[in-house]
Amino acid sequence: MSASGAAPAAPGALATRAARWLWSGAPAARLVRLPLVPLAALYGAAVRLRAAAYRAGWRPVARLPLPTVAVGNLSVGGTGKTPLAAWIARYYVARGATPGILLRGYGEDEPLVHARLVPQGIVVADPDRPAAARAAAARGADVLVLDDAYQLLGVGRDLNIAVLSADSVGGSVWPLPAGPWREGADALDRADLIVVTRKRAPGATAERLATWLARRRPQTPVCLAHLAVAELVGMQSGTARELTGLAGRPVVAVAGIADPESFAAQLEACGARVQLQAYQDHHRYGPGDVARLARAAAAGDYVVVTEKDAVKLRGRWPGDAPEPLVAVLAVRWERNGAALEQALDAVLAPAARA
């Protein structure tokens, strides 16, 4: 680990950082992405034509066997849709329901994360969502939560939630590959509810985005959530640690996620002196990775990992090395959280599926 505040990034993480720079608001990035604009325009047109085909009824939409909530984002990764989907599943558990959490099955980490965050839920990873829904229903689920399903237009849902990150404000407005957007703002017309999230963005920035969206779509509830580190727990022992223990301490932040810089910023907000060890999203940790992190822990630094990375490191961590700490995120509602609760309750009402 370097002492400069950032550890050397893995090759996949370097590619992720390059993409984030390309999509940023930096003047040089605007120039570099200009050749990609024609491709982005073609991509955007194809996405709009696909959505129009579903609206016109030219392509079939499968109805799932249980009340269904879909959560997804318009941009590529890092918006907080997985913590939000887990929050929704826990909301249903608290009301006596058994949620089936359906994922496309990309990466070994996401099903394991949901299983740990919502142990009372039924997690099914299968790109065939109707088949996954039937499997969840057979195992006792009575409501479905679809993670990363906003662009899954061939599957019906009772509540469609779009997630937008305030951390992306000021970047490229183009679709892929000249920008991070899977779909343009017109896709929000499909949303029954919009959730603005923030990790490192100031509260005022997120509030301005939420207010702008509410003015543009007065019939669509807009909520605002702060995704913040709520506590630290030992990766092996599960022992809780106070966040105040990070103040002034050197911390190696380990993040194989879509937006590792936001994770580092969240720990810095707790007062830590952070060295970021970034990996590509869904990184598979090899023996060399684990040995390097164990050496950092043995050297006296705190090694703090995300939930997503902990599920892959837990079974590979050497028993003689100090255990990493897992940063547990909380969804803290800063605007209109009651609107989401009302929408979730309505999904379970018998009339919702009449």
N, C-alpha and C positions, 0 to 999 in steps of 0.2 A: 504494500500500500504506500502510496506517496504521501508526503507531508504537506502537499500543496493545497489540500482541501478536496481533491478529486483523485480517485484511483484510476488506473488505466482501464479503459472500456474494452469489453469484448468486441470482436469484429461485428457481430450482429447489432450490438448496441450502437456502434459507430454509424452503421447504416441508418438506424432509427434516428440518431441525432442529426445526421445529414438531411433526412427527410423533414424533420422538424424545422431545421434552419431554412430549408428550401421553401417551406410553407409559412415562414415567419413574415413579419412586416419590415424586415431589414431591407434597405434600398438595394443592396447587392443581390439579395435573394429575389427581389422582383425582376431584376434583369435576367438572372440565371433561369428563372422558370418561364420566361416568355416563349421559348420554343415549344414548351409543353401545353401552351394554351389551346392550340387547335385540337390536340388530343383530348384535353379536358372538355372542350365544347362538344366533341363527338360523344364522349362518355355521358355527359349531362343530357344530351338529346336522347340517347338510347335509354337512359334511366327514366326519363319523362314519358317516352313512348311505352315502356313496360308498364308504368303506373297507370297510364291512360287505358291500356288494354284490360287491366283488371277493373278499372272504374266502369268501363263500358260493358263488362260481363263477357268479354271475348276469351278470357282465361278463367278457369274454374277456381273457386275458393273452397277449401275443405273446412267443414264445421267440426270442431272438436267436441268430445262427449261431455265435457265439464265446463263450468264457468271459467273464463280465460282472461288473464291480464298479460299483455305483452309490453315489454320494456326494451327500448333500443335507442340508438343514437344516430344522428345524421352524419357525424364525422368518424374518422378512423380512431378507435381506441381512446382510453384515458379520460372518459367523461364521468365515470363513476356508476355506470349502469349495473355492474355486478353488486356493489354494496347496496344500491337502491333495490334491486331485485331481491336480495337477501332480506332487506328491511321489510319489504312487502310480504315476503313469505312468513317472517316472524310475526308480523301484524296479524296475519290470518291464524297462525298457531295460537296467539294470545286470545283469539276469539273462538277457539275450540275447533277450528278447521284443520284439515291435513292437506297442506299444499304439495302439489307435484311440481317440481322445479325442472323445467325442460331446457336442455342446452343442445347446441349443434354437435358437441363432442369434439371440438377442435382443441387440442392440447390436453395434457393429462391433469393440469392443475385445476381448471375451473370446476369440474364435478367434485373434486376433493374439497375445494374451498367452500362450496355450497353445503356439502355434507357436514363440514365442521361448523359453519355459521348457523345452519338450521338443522340440527340433528333430528328434529321431529318431522322434517320434510322427507319427501321421496324424490330423489334426484335421478333423472334419466337423461343420459347423453346419447342422442341419436339425431342425425341430420333429418331423418324422416319424422317430423313433429307429430303427424297423426298417429303413427305407430308408437311413438314415445308417449303420447297422451293415453292411448289404450293401455299401455304397460303400466303407467302411473295409476290409472283408474283401477286396474286389476289388483294393484297392491294397496288400495285403500284411499287414494287421493280423492278429495272432493272439490278442489279448486286447482287451477293450473296457473303457474307463473312462468312465462316464456322469457328467458334472458337472451338479449341480442336478437330481437325478432322484428324490429321496426320495418326492415326491408323484406320480411318474409310475407309477401303479399298473398301468397297462395293458401294461407292459413287464417281462418276467421278468429276474431277475438271480441270480447265484450267491452274491454277497456284498452285503449291504445295510448301508451305513454311515451312521449319523445323526451330524450334527455339531451340538454345542451350544456356545454362547459363554458363558464365565464373565463376560464384560463385561456381559451382560444380566441378571445376578442382581440382584434387588431391584426390578425394574420391574413393569409390568403383567402379570398372569397371564392376561388375557383374549385370545381370538382376535381377528383383524382384525374391525372397524376399531378396537376399544377397546384393542387390544394388538398386539404385533408377531407373534403366533403364527399360523402357517398351520395348525398342528395342535396338539392338546393332548398332554400327557405320555403318554397311552395309546397314541399312535402309535409310541412307542418299542418297543412289543411286536413291531413288524415288523423291528426292527434286529437284525442279526447281530453288530454291534459298534458301540459308541458312542465318539466322539472328542470330548472337551471341549477347547476351544481358549481361549487367552487372548492378548490384545494388551496392554491396559493394566491389566487386573485383577491384583491381587497374587497371587502363587503360592499363598498360603494359602487365598484365596477359591476359586480354581480347584480346589485339592486337596479342599476341603470338598464342592464340587459333585460331583466325581468319586467321592468316597467315598460320598456319599448315593446316587448313581445305582447304584454297585456293590452297595450293600446292598439297594436296591429290586429289582434285577435280577441276582441272583447268577449266573445262567447266561449273562449277556451280558458279554463283556469290555469294560472301560471304559479308555480311554487318555486321556492328557493331553498336549497339545502347546502349547508357547509359540511364538507367531508373532512373531519379533523381526527387526529390521533387522540383517542380517549383514554387508553391505558396501554401498558406494556405487560406481557406475560412471558414467562420462561417457555422456550420452545419445547423442551422436554418435560419440565416439571409442572407447567401451568401456573407457577407461582406469580402472583400479581406484583408489579413494581410501580412505584410512583413516577409519574412523568417528571416531577421536579428533580429526580435523580440524574436527568440528562443535562441539567444546566451546567454549562462550562466544561462538560466532559467531551473528550474525543470520541466520536461515534463513526463506525463504518456502516453506512446505509447500503444495504444490499437490495437491489430492485431489478427483477426480470419482468418488468411490466411495460405498458405502452408509454407511460409518462414518468420515467424515473426521477426527473428533475423536480417534479411536484412532491414526490415522496421525500426527497432531501429537504425541500423547503418546509414541509410539515414538521420535520424533526428540528430544523433550525428554529422554527417558531417556538419550540419547547426549550430553546436555549442551548442546544447541542452544537458542538463544533464538528461539522459533518464532512466526512470523506465519502464520496459517492462511488460505489462499485456498481456500475450499470451493466445489465445484460439485455439481450434481445427479449422481447415479450415471449412468454412461454418457454424460456430457456430451460434446457435439460442439464442439470448440474452433473458434471463429470467428477471423477476422483481428484483431478487437479484443482478444480474450482473449490471443492469442499476443503481440501488440504490448505489452500491459500487463505480461506476464510477462517479456518480453525487456528492457523498461525496468528492471524490478527486478533482473534479472541484471546489466545494465550499470551499475547503481548500486553494485555491489559486494556485494550480498547473495548468499548461496548460494540458488539455486532448486532445491529437491529435490522430485521427483515420484514417484508410484507407478508400478509396472510398467504398470498399466492405463492411466494417462494418457500414459506415454511412447510407447506404440505409436501414439497419435493425434497427439502433438506432434512426433514425430521428423521427419516429412517436411515439416513446416510451420515449423520453427524457422529464424529468419534466420541466415545464415552469419556475420554480423558481430557477433552477440551471444554472450557466454559461454554455453557449453552447460550445461543443467541436469544435475543429478546424479540418477540413478535409485536409489531405495532398494530393494535386493534383500532380500526376506524369506527367512528360513530357518525350517523346521519343526523345532523342537528338542523331542525327546520327553522329558517329565518323569515320565511314568508309563506303564508297560506297552506301550511301543512294540513290543516283541518279539511281543506278541499280534497286532498288526496285520500284522507281517511273516509270521507263521505263517498267518494267515487269507488273505493274498494268495497265498502259496505254494500253499495248498490249492486255490485257484481254478484254478490251472494243472494240478493233478493230474488224470490221466485219469478217476479214479473220481468226480471232482466233477461230471462231466456224464454219468455213466452212467445 
